[in-house]
Amino acid sequence: MSSKEEDRKRVNCWLGAAARAKRIEANVSQSELADEIGADQAYVSRMESGIKPISVSMLLEICKVINTSAAELLQQVERHV
């Protein structure tokens, strides 16, 4: 695996972790989030664990549900890069 691929995987993990932390802070379950964004709970779990990259459109939908901004989540990711 190339260095760029490893970097992308790490960013996906950090973004997923930041989204998970905000979801928990907002007292929203994975199932509730999945219902609100039109996905299943397993998909949310894969995004939060960094297995499934989060698209920009999905990130914006998630942020609406968990009452945060994409900028705030991305700032958390930037701290790790």
N, C-alpha and C positions, 0 to 999 in steps of 0.2 A: 504494500500500500504506500502510495506517495505521501510526502509531507503535506501537500495540499489536501488530499483526501482525509488524512488524519485531522488536520485543522478543521475541516468541514464537519467531521463527526463530533469533534469537541464542541464546536459552536452549536450544533444541534442539541447536544446534551445540556449545555448551559442554558440555552433558550428554553428547552423543555423543563428544566429544573426551576427556572425563574417563573415560568407560567404555572407550574405545579404549586410553588410557594404562594403565589398570588391567589390561585384558586382556593387553596386551603385557608388563606387569610380571609377570603371573601365568603368562607363557609359554604362553598359549592362543591358537591360531590362530582366525581368523574362522570357518573350516570346523568346527573343534572346538566353538566356542561355538554355532554354528548347530545342530549335531547335538544338543547338550545341551539347547537351548531349543526344539527342534522347529521350526526355521525354516531357510530356505536362506541360503547365504553372502551372496547379493546383498542380502537383507533386513538382515542384520547390517551390511553395508557402508553401506546407506542410513541406518540408525539412527546409526552412528558418524559419518557425515558431516553429520548434522543434517537430511537430506532427509525422513526418516521419523521422526515423533515417537515417543519411547519411552513406552509406557503404564506405569503404576505396576506392574501385574502382571508385565509383561515386564522391567521394571527389577529387580524382586525376583528373578526367575529368573536374570537375567544376573549379579547380585551373588553369588548362590550359586555359580555356576560360576567366577567370577573371584576368589572369596574376599575380598569386600569388602562394605561395607554401603551401602545406598541413602543413608543419612545422610552418609557420607563423600563420595560422588559429588556430592550436592546441596550440600554445603559448598563444594566446588570451584566449582560453578556460581555460588553466592552471591557468591563473591569477584569475579566479573565484573559482577554486577548493580548 
